[in-house]
Amino acid sequence: GNVQTVFDRTNNKISCTVCGSTLATPRGGKADIKGEVVGRVDTDLEK
């Protein structure tokens, strides 16, 4: 399948570049992730 990088604090709706389905929608803070999470990169920004 297709793998895309999506940030958890997005201000825009994120769509799949292959099929166009919604992967994430903004919620005023952390985005609502609709797709399957296959990996995660953590940073020290939330500490």
Backbone as ProteinMPNN parsed JSONL, in Angstrom:
{"seq_chain_A": "GNVQTVFDRTNNKISCTVCGSTLATPRGGKADIKGEVVGRVDTDLEK", "coords_chain_A": {"N_chain_A": [[0.812, -1.193, 0.0], [0.188, 2.352, 0.054], [2.362, 4.673, 1.641], [2.426, 7.486, 3.676], [3.75, 10.477, 5.107], [2.434, 12.071, 7.874], [1.774, 14.828, 9.866], [0.994, 15.289, 13.341], [-0.224, 17.618, 14.191], [-1.931, 19.186, 12.317], [-3.269, 21.763, 10.203], [-4.852, 21.497, 8.063], [-7.033, 19.414, 6.073], [-5.878, 16.182, 5.372], [-5.289, 14.257, 2.574], [-5.119, 11.043, 0.943], [-2.582, 10.489, -1.419], [-2.872, 8.682, -3.425], [-5.502, 7.409, -3.528], [-7.227, 9.384, -2.629], [-8.723, 9.346, -0.272], [-9.607, 10.482, 3.056], [-7.039, 11.048, 5.331], [-6.338, 12.435, 7.642], [-7.861, 14.815, 9.806], [-8.125, 18.207, 10.89], [-8.397, 19.247, 14.353], [-8.211, 21.457, 15.916], [-6.149, 21.145, 17.647], [-4.323, 18.452, 18.19], [-4.43, 16.395, 15.308], [-7.134, 14.392, 13.978], [-6.438, 11.266, 13.255], [-7.116, 9.212, 10.599], [-6.166, 7.15, 9.029], [-4.156, 4.085, 8.985], [-1.629, 3.821, 11.384], [1.669, 3.244, 10.82], [4.18, 3.719, 11.693], [6.179, 5.809, 13.871], [7.623, 8.919, 14.7], [9.186, 10.31, 17.313], [9.612, 13.413, 19.066], [11.34, 15.838, 21.113], [9.716, 17.977, 21.59], [7.316, 18.061, 23.025], [7.921, 17.978, 25.683]], "CA_chain_A": [[0.0, 0.0, 0.0], [0.815, 3.663, 0.051], [2.802, 5.192, 2.934], [2.588, 8.935, 3.657], [4.079, 11.116, 6.376], [1.403, 13.013, 8.307], [2.083, 15.416, 11.163], [-0.169, 15.177, 14.221], [-0.838, 18.932, 14.428], [-2.163, 19.767, 10.995], [-4.352, 22.74, 10.087], [-5.582, 21.191, 6.836], [-7.396, 18.018, 5.853], [-4.845, 15.46, 4.629], [-5.863, 13.203, 1.741], [-4.203, 10.081, 0.34], [-2.157, 10.918, -2.752], [-3.214, 7.64, -4.386], [-6.944, 7.186, -3.692], [-7.974, 10.579, -2.264], [-9.471, 9.219, 0.981], [-9.124, 11.347, 4.121], [-6.124, 10.42, 6.284], [-6.335, 13.188, 8.891], [-8.631, 16.057, 9.818], [-7.721, 19.048, 12.015], [-9.348, 19.362, 15.455], [-7.852, 22.596, 16.742], [-4.932, 20.746, 18.367], [-3.842, 17.275, 17.463], [-5.334, 15.968, 14.236], [-7.809, 13.101, 14.075], [-5.807, 10.413, 12.248], [-8.063, 8.204, 10.118], [-5.446, 6.037, 8.41], [-3.404, 3.182, 9.852], [-0.304, 4.314, 11.76], [2.632, 2.153, 10.649], [5.422, 4.125, 12.331], [6.066, 7.066, 14.589], [8.874, 9.594, 15.02], [8.968, 11.171, 18.477], [10.544, 14.514, 19.266], [11.337, 16.36, 22.474], [8.946, 19.217, 21.598], [6.19, 18.002, 23.953], [8.411, 17.923, 27.071]], "C_chain_A": [[0.85, 1.249, 0.0], [1.196, 4.068, 1.468], [3.036, 6.684, 2.784], [2.954, 9.415, 5.045], [3.016, 12.16, 6.674], [1.797, 13.524, 9.687], [0.828, 15.453, 12.024], [-0.84, 16.507, 14.528], [-1.004, 19.66, 13.096], [-3.327, 20.751, 11.036], [-5.227, 22.473, 8.876], [-5.963, 19.723, 6.802], [-6.32, 17.377, 4.991], [-5.501, 14.308, 3.889], [-4.767, 12.301, 1.198], [-3.859, 10.549, -1.07], [-2.513, 9.898, -3.828], [-4.72, 7.568, -4.615], [-7.804, 8.385, -3.313], [-8.757, 10.48, -0.97], [-8.816, 10.075, 2.063], [-8.255, 10.564, 5.097], [-6.138, 11.115, 7.635], [-7.166, 14.451, 8.73], [-8.213, 16.875, 11.033], [-8.81, 19.111, 13.078], [-9.022, 20.537, 16.358], [-6.626, 22.343, 17.61], [-4.322, 19.614, 17.581], [-4.892, 16.831, 16.457], [-5.983, 14.629, 14.575], [-7.279, 12.244, 12.931], [-6.762, 9.289, 11.873], [-7.37, 6.972, 9.549], [-4.75, 5.167, 9.442], [-2.024, 3.768, 10.124], [0.666, 3.143, 11.694], [3.987, 2.483, 11.263], [5.243, 5.474, 12.986], [7.461, 7.614, 14.86], [8.576, 10.547, 16.164], [10.021, 12.265, 18.53], [10.451, 14.96, 20.713], [10.495, 17.625, 22.598], [7.84, 19.22, 22.636], [6.629, 17.971, 25.408], [8.375, 19.269, 27.719]], "O_chain_A": [[2.079, 1.19, -0.049], [0.431, 3.83, 2.403], [3.753, 7.116, 1.88], [2.527, 8.837, 6.044], [2.727, 13.023, 5.845], [2.117, 12.735, 10.576], [-0.277, 15.628, 11.508], [-1.94, 16.515, 15.082], [-0.299, 20.626, 12.804], [-4.262, 20.583, 11.819], [-6.238, 23.148, 8.68], [-5.305, 18.886, 7.42], [-5.894, 17.956, 3.992], [-6.186, 13.481, 4.491], [-3.628, 12.732, 1.014], [-4.741, 10.956, -1.826], [-2.463, 10.211, -5.017], [-5.178, 7.655, -5.754], [-8.991, 8.413, -3.637], [-9.41, 11.452, -0.59], [-7.62, 10.361, 1.999], [-8.68, 9.538, 5.629], [-5.97, 10.465, 8.667], [-7.179, 15.076, 7.67], [-7.97, 16.31, 12.099], [-9.998, 19.038, 12.762], [-9.525, 20.597, 17.48], [-6.126, 23.27, 18.248], [-3.864, 19.793, 16.453], [-6.092, 16.887, 16.726], [-5.449, 13.842, 15.356], [-7.627, 12.467, 11.772], [-7.172, 8.505, 12.728], [-7.925, 5.874, 9.583], [-4.756, 5.478, 10.633], [-1.327, 4.169, 9.192], [0.511, 2.162, 12.422], [4.855, 1.613, 11.345], [4.287, 6.196, 12.703], [8.373, 6.864, 15.208], [7.8, 11.489, 16.004], [11.161, 12.08, 18.102], [9.578, 14.507, 21.453], [10.558, 18.291, 23.631], [7.45, 20.293, 23.097], [5.776, 17.941, 26.296], [8.752, 19.403, 28.884]]}, "name": "protein", "num_of_chains": 1, "seq": "GNVQTVFDRTNNKISCTVCGSTLATPRGGKADIKGEVVGRVDTDLEK"}
